[in-house]
Amino acid sequence: KATVEHTRFYECTYVNQIDTEEEHDEMAYIYVFVQDPHIPFVPETPENLIIPHDFFRVIIPCRASHPTASVILRSVP
């Protein structure tokens, strides 16, 4: 049974395919939402809560369990 934790990108490739730049054209990606009205956000592991991107930026995951969910990131004093 699929749960909200299964919400993510999935990749489809040939089994014997080597990960090279030319072969990325032969890969397919899809983002799957598993909706749950009781869990509006996809749970994150503690190490994924703030992801350093470069010296000036970080990524703060805020993945909703519904594709049309509207979310707002707010500063907390």
C-alpha positions in Angstrom: 0.0 0.0 0.0 1.4 3.4 -0.9 1.7 6.0 1.9 2.6 9.7 1.9 6.2 8.7 2.5 6.3 7.4 -1.1 5.8 10.9 -2.5 9.0 11.6 -4.5 10.7 11.5 -7.9 11.0 8.1 -9.5 13.4 7.2 -12.3 13.0 4.6 -15.0 16.1 3.3 -16.8 17.2 0.2 -18.6 18.8 -2.4 -16.2 22.2 -2.4 -17.9 22.3 1.3 -18.5 25.4 3.2 -17.3 24.9 6.7 -15.9 26.4 8.9 -18.6 25.3 12.3 -19.9 24.3 10.8 -23.3 22.1 8.2 -21.7 20.1 10.7 -19.7 17.9 11.1 -22.8 16.9 7.4 -22.3 15.7 7.9 -18.7 12.2 8.8 -17.7 11.3 10.7 -14.5 8.0 11.2 -12.8 7.0 12.9 -9.5 4.4 10.8 -7.7 2.1 12.4 -5.1 0.5 10.0 -2.5 -2.3 12.1 -1.0 -3.3 11.8 2.6 -5.8 14.4 4.0 -4.5 13.7 7.5 -0.8 14.2 6.7 -0.5 17.4 4.6 3.3 17.4 4.4 5.7 14.6 3.5 7.7 13.7 6.6 11.4 14.5 6.3 14.3 12.8 8.1 16.2 15.2 10.5 19.3 15.3 8.1 17.0 16.5 5.3 15.4 19.4 7.1 18.0 22.0 6.0 20.2 21.2 3.0 23.2 23.4 2.3 23.2 24.3 -1.4 26.1 26.6 -1.7 27.8 29.4 0.4 24.8 31.7 0.2 21.8 29.5 -0.1 20.1 26.5 1.6 17.2 24.3 0.6 14.4 23.9 3.1 12.2 21.0 2.0 8.5 21.7 2.2 6.9 18.9 0.2 3.2 18.7 0.3 1.3 15.4 -0.1 -1.1 17.0 -2.6 -0.1 18.5 -6.0 -2.3 21.6 -5.6 -1.4 22.4 -2.0 -0.5 26.0 -1.4 2.3 26.5 1.2 4.0 29.5 2.7 7.4 29.7 4.3 7.3 32.1 7.2 10.0 33.4 9.6 9.5 32.5 13.2 10.7 35.1 15.7 
